[in-house]
Amino acid sequence: MGGNTVAYTLRKATLADKPALQALIQASARGLSGDHYTPEVVEGALAGAFGVDSDLIHDQTYFVAEEADGLFVGCGGWSRRMTLFGGDARPDRSPQMLDPARDPARIRAFFVHPQRARQGIGRALLEACEAEARAAGFQALELMGTLPGVPLYRALGFHPTGEVLHPLPNGQTIAFVPMRKELVA
């Protein structure tokens, strides 16, 4: 369930959801990143750094928040794989599996519809991911935060571990904030 103004359900994403997920990611990136990134950076990120990662769907670790009318209002997942960020279009993804005893699970591809931002959807998605990663034996979480996402991740116990400038296909560079959270028993 959502916050005060929006009702939604969380469910596992399917491959059939990919077009709607991609549309949500584009709307989210374009609608929520303007205070942090230029339009050229956002468009460059949509060409590789942002997008649907089919491995998450295949692994059943990617969620969609869906309203009763079928509108996707949020998405996000976690992963047992090495890749920290990027969609199917990113060429250097790694399908290598992580070891829960020593590696942190990856929090991946979180996007909220701009008209539904700050209504608890991102929090609900992250809590579902954290619960599943914990149940799978992971003791920590890592993510590559976008600048608009950092306040949410901080509020939920993640700590920045630096800053990364990632080159984009269009010649632009995007700033990310790697973050980590220890999962205490």
C-alpha positions in Angstrom: 0.0 0.0 0.0 1.1 3.5 -0.6 1.1 6.7 1.4 -1.8 9.1 2.0 -2.5 9.9 -1.6 -1.7 6.9 -3.7 -2.6 3.3 -3.4 -0.5 0.7 -5.2 0.7 -2.9 -5.0 4.2 -4.2 -5.1 4.8 -7.2 -7.3 7.7 -8.9 -9.1 8.4 -7.5 -12.5 8.1 -9.7 -15.6 9.7 -9.5 -19.0 6.3 -8.4 -20.4 6.7 -5.3 -18.2 9.9 -4.1 -19.9 8.3 -1.4 -22.2 6.3 0.1 -19.3 9.3 -0.1 -17.0 11.5 1.7 -19.6 8.8 4.4 -19.9 8.7 4.8 -16.1 12.5 5.1 -16.0 12.5 7.8 -18.7 9.7 9.8 -17.0 11.4 9.5 -13.6 14.9 10.5 -14.9 13.6 13.4 -16.9 11.1 14.5 -14.3 13.2 14.2 -11.1 16.8 14.9 -12.1 16.5 18.5 -13.3 17.8 20.0 -10.1 20.9 17.8 -10.2 21.8 17.0 -13.8 21.6 18.8 -17.1 19.2 17.5 -19.8 22.2 16.3 -21.8 23.5 14.3 -18.8 20.0 12.7 -18.3 19.7 11.8 -21.9 23.2 10.3 -21.9 22.3 8.3 -18.8 19.2 7.0 -20.4 21.4 5.6 -23.2 23.2 3.2 -20.8 23.5 4.1 -17.1 19.7 4.1 -16.6 17.5 1.3 -17.9 15.9 -2.1 -17.3 18.3 -4.8 -16.4 16.7 -8.1 -17.6 18.9 -10.1 -15.2 17.0 -8.6 -12.3 13.7 -9.7 -13.8 15.0 -13.2 -14.6 16.4 -13.5 -11.0 13.0 -12.4 -9.6 14.6 -9.6 -7.6 13.0 -6.6 -9.4 9.8 -5.1 -8.1 7.2 -2.8 -9.7 4.8 -0.6 -7.8 1.6 -0.5 -9.7 -1.6 1.4 -9.2 -5.0 -0.2 -9.7 -5.4 1.3 -13.2 -2.1 -0.4 -14.3 0.1 2.7 -14.0 3.6 1.9 -12.9 4.6 4.4 -10.2 7.9 2.9 -9.1 10.4 0.2 -9.6 13.5 -1.1 -7.9 15.3 -4.2 -7.1 18.3 -6.0 -5.6 20.8 -8.3 -7.0 23.1 -11.2 -6.2 25.2 -10.3 -9.2 28.4 -8.2 -9.4 26.9 -5.4 -11.6 26.2 -2.3 -9.4 24.2 -0.2 -11.9 23.1 0.0 -15.5 20.5 -1.5 -17.8 20.7 -4.0 -20.6 22.3 -1.3 -22.9 25.4 -1.0 -20.6 28.0 -3.3 -22.2 30.2 -3.9 -19.1 27.7 -5.6 -16.9 28.9 -8.6 -15.0 26.6 -11.6 -14.4 29.0 -13.0 -11.8 27.3 -14.1 -8.6 28.1 -12.5 -5.3 29.0 -14.4 -2.1 26.5 -13.4 0.7 29.1 -14.2 3.4 31.6 -11.5 2.1 29.9 -9.4 -0.6 27.1 -6.9 -0.2 23.9 -7.3 -2.2 23.4 -4.7 -4.9 20.4 -2.3 -4.7 19.5 -1.6 -8.3 17.5 0.5 -10.7 15.2 2.5 -8.4 12.9 5.0 -10.1 9.7 6.6 -9.0 7.1 8.4 -11.2 7.6 12.2 -10.9 4.0 12.7 -9.9 4.3 10.1 -7.1 7.7 11.2 -5.7 8.0 11.5 -1.9 4.9 9.4 -1.2 6.6 6.4 0.3 7.0 4.3 -2.9 10.8 4.3 -2.9 10.9 3.5 0.8 8.5 0.5 0.3 10.5 -0.8 -2.6 13.7 -0.5 -0.7 12.3 -2.2 2.4 11.1 -5.1 0.2 14.5 -5.4 -1.4 16.3 -5.2 2.0 14.1 -7.9 3.5 14.8 -10.3 0.5 18.5 -9.7 0.5 18.7 -10.3 4.3 16.7 -13.5 3.9 19.2 -14.6 1.2 22.0 -14.2 3.8 23.5 -10.9 2.8 25.0 -8.8 5.6 25.3 -5.5 3.7 23.9 -3.6 0.8 25.6 -1.4 -1.8 24.2 0.9 -4.4 25.2 3.6 -6.8 23.0 6.5 -5.9 21.9 9.3 -8.2 22.1 12.7 -6.7 18.3 13.0 -6.5 18.2 9.6 -4.7 20.8 10.2 -2.1 18.4 11.8 0.5 16.1 8.8 0.4 19.0 6.4 0.8 20.6 8.4 3.6 17.2 8.4 5.4 17.1 4.6 5.2 20.5 4.1 6.7 22.9 4.2 3.7 26.2 6.0 4.0 28.1 7.6 1.1 31.5 6.0 0.4 32.7 8.5 -2.2 31.7 10.0 -5.5 32.1 8.6 -9.0 32.1 10.4 -12.3 30.8 8.0 -14.9 31.3 8.7 -18.6 28.2 8.5 -20.8 27.8 7.4 -24.4 27.1 11.0 -25.5 30.3 12.4 -24.1 28.8 13.7 -20.9 29.7 12.6 -17.4 27.3 11.8 -14.6 28.0 12.1 -10.9 27.0 9.1 -8.8 27.4 8.5 -5.0 28.3 5.0 -4.0 26.5 4.1 -0.8 26.6 1.2 1.7 24.4 -0.1 4.5 25.3 -2.8 7.0 22.5 -5.2 7.8 22.5 -5.9 11.6 20.9 -9.1 12.9 
